[in-house]
Every structure is written in C-alpha cells, then in structure tokens.
Amino acid sequence: MRKQALTYDDIQLIPSFSKVISRKNISLFTKVSKHYYLCAPFVASCMDTVCESRMAIKMADAGAVGCIHRFLSVENQCKEVAAVAEHIQKNELQKKWMLLSADWKEDFMIPVMAAVGVNDDFIERAVALVKAGANIILIDVAHGHHELVKLAIAKLKSVLPKHVDIIAGNIASAQAAKDLETWGADGLRVGVGGGSLCTTRLKTGFGVPNVTCLEDINAVTTVPVMADGGIRTSGDIAKALALGSQCVMLGSLIAGTKESPGQIIEKNNGLFKRYRGAASLETKTVHGKEQRNVEGESTVIPFKGGVKFVLQGLQDGVRSALSYGGAENLQEFKPDYLIVTNAGLTEAKPHLL
C-alpha cells in the first residue's frame, strides 16, 4: 500500500481564537496509563544514559515520571526503583503534585515506572520491581507488535497486583494498537525508528513517520498513548499532544544533564556526557549482550546542567502552544494543522542568524 506519511517537520499547527489570559494557569494534567496520571506530560526514557533514580526523582518533582531502564541486574534495578518509591512516599511530594495541578486528587497514586524485556527473567524481574515500589511496568522492546509481547502481557497480568499498569510497545500501526489493547495493555508506547540515535529505518527499511503514526493509532485506541522518538523541541511535543497523545517520552532532550547516568567528560571545548541508543553496539558491549542486530549509534553531547531547568523550558513551551491553540488544558487542545513545504520549514526557523 502506498501512502504519504508525515513527520513533525512536515506540519505546523494553526493558531485558534484564544481566551487564555495567563499561560501560568494552563493545566498540563494528563494520563500516562489507564489508571495513572501526570501533572506534566513527560516520561524520561528507559535508556541507560537517561534514567535511573536521580533522573526519576527529578521528574517526579516536576510532576512527571521517569522509567528506570532494564540494563541492570534485578537487584540494582530494584534499588533504583526503591529510591524513587521512597522519595514519592513523602507527604511533601503528594502536596506538591496537588499544587501543580488542580485536577490531582488525594487518592491518586504517583507513578513509579520501570522497564522489563520479554525474555529470560522478565517475570521475576517485574515481580521484584513491584515489590520495590513500581506501579507501572513498561515492556521495553523495539517491535512491540509481537507474539512475545502478547504472551508477556498475559503473564504479567496474571502474576502482578491489580493496581499495576502495563505499558507496551514500541508500535507504529493502528492494527498494532488494536491488538495490544485487546491483549490487555494499559498504555501504548508509540514510534518505531524515530529516535535521535536509532538506525532501524536505515538498517531495515521499517518505520512510520511520527505524525502519521500517531494519527493512525490515536484514531483507534482508547488507552493512553506515549509518543516516543523524533522529539527535538517543545514544539514537537506540542504537535504530538495535538495529535491526541497523552504524553511524550524524552531521551536526547534530557540526556547530558546532571541527573542522567554517567560521568561528566571534560574536553578542551567544554563538558560532555555520553548518550547512546538502546540497540547501539556500545550498549550491547557495555552490558555483555551479543553484538548483533545493532540498530543504534552512540555519541557524546554537551553537558546541560540540571534537568529541572530543561523541563521548565519544555513546560513553558507547551503551555505557550496551548495558548496559541486556545486551550486551557490538554483535553481542549485539538488544533488543526497544515502541511508545509521546505520553504515553510525554513521560514519557521530564525533565518536572520
């Protein structure tokens, strides 16, 4: 089937009539899964150079959530989850979430998220993670529309407590969304081959550009959608949310911060930190995996300082986007868009510099 597909740079949102008086009062309250909510629509990616407990705690402080990556021993991943859970149990944080959003209710549980695979010890790992304090388990595989994911959801649902939600992915088609929802997924991670260091589309030819992917999936699913990959700016986040996604997964935007795992590297031209794709040769080598099916790159990126300030900038950008769309909250944010030419894309950027 031949079909034109669009990605974030191919579209611009159309401003709407707005009654928004103050951007500060715009609510970013949303869902991350069927039973769990966020005050800000951000999820720190389950990559080993993005999210461990330090990052997840800062995400929680901002009303968002971090997903503890699975490239650790079960014991060490549980320690990271336990540190996050201990922080979240503080009354001060619950009060802070209530201040961050008027929609937050006292009986809501702040999400604690951790990733598992679909092979080896994933059931034992998931059970241990939940005992350590996780209440959302994310099935982290490159091709989520797969028999092993179907079996994994069924197994996890059969052994984990009812309060634990399962997010599954990654997927890129409407049929995949229908199937995963039927299999019992409480949330969908959407996007294949769009990550900043991902080479899946080059290596395999498979993948769906992000705008078309999100449109197709949001049209058929009733569970929350997490847009993953291709997000470089707060404007891209706004576009993903405008297409119906409830939240976005952040990788490169928050990598290289003080809270991301890894040491600061000092060079003649500044400070840097490592950032690598989950399927990169470096990741496979570091974690003792078979060095085959490499579909990612690794690099160093400039050190960005505290993630708090990055998140604040992204929230400001998204709130500003909602004001242009005439929306007081994400539920009202449904602007139309135009497809733009390359000239339009050039015009959209600062072109005097």
C-alpha positions in Angstrom: 0.0 0.0 0.0 1.4 3.4 -1.0 0.6 6.2 1.4 2.1 9.6 2.1 3.3 9.8 5.6 4.2 13.0 7.6 6.5 13.7 10.5 6.8 16.7 12.8 8.7 19.0 10.5 6.1 18.4 7.8 3.3 20.2 9.7 2.6 23.5 11.5 -0.3 23.9 13.9 -2.9 26.6 13.1 -3.5 29.2 15.8 -7.0 29.4 17.1 -9.1 32.0 18.9 -8.0 32.1 22.5 -9.4 33.3 25.8 -6.3 32.3 27.7 -5.3 35.2 30.0 -2.3 33.7 31.7 -0.1 30.8 30.4 0.8 30.1 34.0 -2.8 28.9 34.6 -2.8 26.3 31.8 -3.1 22.8 33.1 -0.8 20.0 31.7 -2.6 17.3 33.7 -2.8 14.1 31.7 -2.7 10.3 31.8 0.4 8.1 31.4 -1.6 4.8 31.5 -5.1 3.7 32.2 -5.0 4.3 35.9 -2.1 6.7 36.5 -1.9 10.5 35.9 0.8 13.1 35.5 0.9 16.8 36.1 3.3 17.3 33.2 3.2 15.1 30.1 6.8 13.9 30.2 8.3 10.5 30.6 12.1 10.0 31.0 13.2 7.3 28.5 14.3 3.9 29.8 17.8 4.3 28.4 20.9 3.6 30.4 22.2 7.1 29.7 18.9 8.8 30.5 17.1 7.4 33.5 18.0 5.9 36.8 16.8 7.1 40.3 18.3 10.5 40.2 16.5 11.4 37.0 13.3 9.7 38.0 13.2 11.7 41.3 13.7 15.0 39.5 11.0 14.0 37.0 8.6 13.3 40.0 9.5 16.7 41.5 8.3 18.2 38.2 5.0 16.3 38.1 6.3 13.9 35.5 7.7 10.3 35.6 11.0 8.5 34.8 11.2 5.0 33.6 14.1 3.1 35.3 16.0 1.2 32.5 16.4 -2.6 32.5 20.1 -2.8 31.7 20.9 -3.5 35.3 20.8 -6.6 37.5 17.5 -7.3 39.1 18.9 -6.3 42.4 20.3 -3.0 41.2 17.2 -2.1 39.2 15.1 -2.7 42.3 17.5 -0.5 44.4 16.9 2.3 41.9 13.1 1.8 42.0 13.1 1.7 45.8 15.0 5.0 45.9 12.3 6.6 43.7 9.4 5.0 45.7 10.9 6.2 49.0 11.0 9.8 47.6 7.5 9.5 46.3 6.1 8.4 49.6 6.9 11.7 51.2 3.9 13.8 52.1 5.6 16.9 50.7 5.6 15.4 47.2 2.0 14.5 47.3 1.2 18.0 48.4 3.4 19.4 45.6 1.5 17.4 42.9 -1.8 18.8 44.3 -0.3 22.3 43.9 1.0 21.5 40.4 -2.5 20.6 39.2 -5.9 21.4 40.5 -7.0 18.1 38.9 -4.9 16.0 41.1 -6.9 14.0 43.7 -5.7 12.9 47.1 -6.4 9.2 46.4 -4.3 9.2 43.2 -1.0 7.3 43.3 2.1 9.0 42.0 3.5 6.7 39.2 6.8 4.8 39.7 7.8 3.2 36.4 10.4 0.6 35.5 11.2 -1.4 32.3 11.4 -5.1 31.6 12.0 -7.1 28.4 10.2 -10.2 27.2 12.9 -12.9 27.6 14.8 -14.7 30.4 13.9 -13.4 33.9 11.3 -10.7 33.0 8.6 -12.2 35.1 10.8 -12.5 38.2 12.2 -9.0 37.5 8.7 -7.5 37.2 7.6 -9.1 40.5 10.7 -7.8 42.3 10.3 -4.3 40.8 6.7 -4.1 42.0 7.8 -5.3 45.5 10.4 -2.5 45.4 7.7 0.1 44.7 7.0 0.2 40.9 3.3 0.5 39.9 3.8 0.7 36.2 5.8 -1.9 34.2 6.8 -0.9 30.7 7.6 -3.7 28.3 10.6 -2.3 26.5 11.2 -3.9 23.1 11.9 -2.5 19.7 9.0 -4.3 17.9 6.0 -4.4 20.2 3.5 -5.9 17.8 4.9 -9.4 18.5 3.8 -12.7 19.9 6.3 -12.5 22.7 4.7 -9.2 23.8 1.3 -10.8 23.7 2.5 -13.6 25.9 4.4 -11.2 28.2 1.3 -9.0 28.9 -0.8 -12.1 29.7 1.9 -13.4 32.1 2.4 -10.1 33.8 -1.3 -9.6 34.2 -1.6 -13.0 35.8 1.1 -12.5 38.5 1.2 -8.8 39.2 -1.2 -7.0 41.6 -4.3 -5.3 40.1 -3.0 -1.8 40.8 0.0 -2.3 38.5 -0.5 -1.0 34.9 1.3 -2.4 31.9 2.6 -0.1 29.1 3.6 -1.9 25.9 5.4 -1.0 22.7 7.0 0.1 20.6 4.4 0.1 17.9 3.7 2.1 14.7 0.4 0.9 13.2 -3.3 1.1 14.0 -3.6 -2.7 13.9 -0.8 -3.0 16.5 -2.6 -0.6 18.7 -5.8 -2.5 18.4 -4.0 -5.8 19.2 -2.1 -4.6 22.2 -5.2 -3.0 23.7 -7.0 -6.3 23.2 -4.1 -8.2 24.8 -4.5 -6.0 27.9 -2.1 -3.2 27.6 -3.0 -0.2 29.8 -0.9 2.2 27.7 0.9 2.3 24.4 4.4 3.4 23.6 4.3 4.6 20.0 7.1 5.2 17.5 9.5 2.9 15.6 12.8 4.1 14.2 12.4 7.8 15.0 14.9 8.2 17.9 17.8 10.6 17.6 20.4 7.7 17.6 18.2 5.0 16.1 19.2 3.4 12.8 16.2 1.0 12.5 14.8 2.7 9.4 18.2 2.7 7.7 19.1 -0.8 8.6 15.7 -2.4 8.0 13.6 0.0 5.9 10.8 -0.3 8.5 9.1 2.6 10.4 6.3 5.1 10.1 6.9 8.9 10.3 5.7 10.2 13.6 2.7 12.4 12.7 1.0 9.7 10.5 1.9 7.0 13.1 0.3 9.0 15.9 -2.8 9.9 13.9 -3.4 6.3 12.9 -3.0 5.0 16.4 -4.9 7.7 18.3 -7.8 7.2 15.9 -8.4 3.6 17.1 -7.2 3.2 20.7 -8.9 4.1 24.0 -5.8 3.7 26.2 -3.2 6.5 26.7 -0.6 6.9 24.0 3.0 7.9 24.8 4.7 9.4 21.7 8.3 8.2 21.5 11.0 9.3 19.1 11.8 12.3 16.9 11.1 14.9 19.5 13.7 17.7 19.4 11.8 20.8 20.7 8.8 21.8 22.8 7.1 22.5 19.5 7.4 18.8 18.6 5.9 17.9 22.0 3.0 20.2 21.3 2.4 18.6 17.9 2.5 15.1 19.5 -0.1 16.2 22.1 -2.2 18.0 19.5 -2.4 14.7 17.6 -4.0 13.0 20.6 -1.1 11.6 22.6 -1.4 11.9 26.3 2.4 12.2 27.0 5.8 12.0 25.3 8.9 10.1 26.1 12.1 12.2 26.4 15.5 10.9 25.5 18.0 13.3 23.9 16.3 16.4 25.3 17.1 15.4 28.8 20.3 13.3 28.2 23.5 15.1 29.1 22.0 16.6 32.3 23.4 16.4 35.8 20.9 13.7 36.7 21.4 11.4 33.7 23.6 8.4 34.4 27.2 8.6 33.5 30.3 10.7 34.3 30.9 14.3 33.0 33.6 14.2 30.4 35.9 17.2 30.3 37.3 18.2 26.9 39.2 21.2 25.5 35.9 22.6 24.1 33.7 22.0 27.1 31.9 19.5 29.2 30.1 16.5 27.8 28.3 13.3 28.8 27.7 10.0 26.8 24.4 9.3 25.1 23.7 6.0 23.3 20.8 4.2 21.7 19.5 1.1 23.4 20.3 -1.0 20.4 23.8 0.5 19.8 27.0 -1.5 19.7 28.2 0.4 22.7 25.2 -0.5 24.8 25.4 -4.2 23.8 29.1 -4.3 24.6 28.8 -2.5 28.0 26.1 -4.8 29.1 27.6 -8.0 27.8 25.0 -8.7 25.1 25.5 -10.4 21.8 27.0 -7.9 19.4 24.4 -8.4 16.6 21.3 -6.7 15.3 22.9 -3.3 16.0 20.3 -0.6 15.3 21.6 2.5 17.1 24.5 4.9 17.5 26.4 6.4 20.4 28.0 9.8 20.9 28.8 12.5 23.4 26.6 15.5 23.9 27.2 18.8 25.6 26.6 18.9 29.4 23.3 20.7 30.0 23.3 21.3 33.8 20.2 20.4 35.9 17.3 18.7 34.2 14.9 20.9 36.3 15.7 23.8 34.0 15.3 21.8 30.8 11.9 20.6 32.0 10.8 24.1 32.9 11.7 25.3 29.5 9.7 22.4 27.9 6.7 23.1 30.1 6.8 26.8 29.2 6.9 26.0 25.5 4.0 23.5 25.7 1.9 26.0 27.8 2.6 28.6 25.2 1.5 26.2 22.5 -1.8 25.6 24.3 -2.4 29.3 24.5 -2.0 29.6 20.7 -4.5 26.8 20.4 -7.0 28.5 22.6 -6.8 25.7 25.2 -6.8 25.9 29.0 -5.8 22.2 29.2 -4.7 19.2 27.1 -8.2 17.9 26.7 -9.2 21.1 24.9 -6.0 21.1 22.8 -7.2 20.0 19.3 -5.8 22.4 16.8 -5.8 21.8 13.0 -2.5 21.7 11.1 -1.2 22.5 7.7 1.4 20.6 5.7 4.4 22.8 5.0 6.9 22.9 2.2 10.7 23.0 2.7 10.4 26.8 2.2 7.9 26.9 5.0 10.2 24.9 7.2 13.0 27.3 6.6 10.7 30.3 7.3 9.7 28.7 10.6 13.3 28.9 11.9 15.2 32.1 12.8 16.5 33.0 9.4 18.4 36.2 10.0 21.1 34.5 12.0 
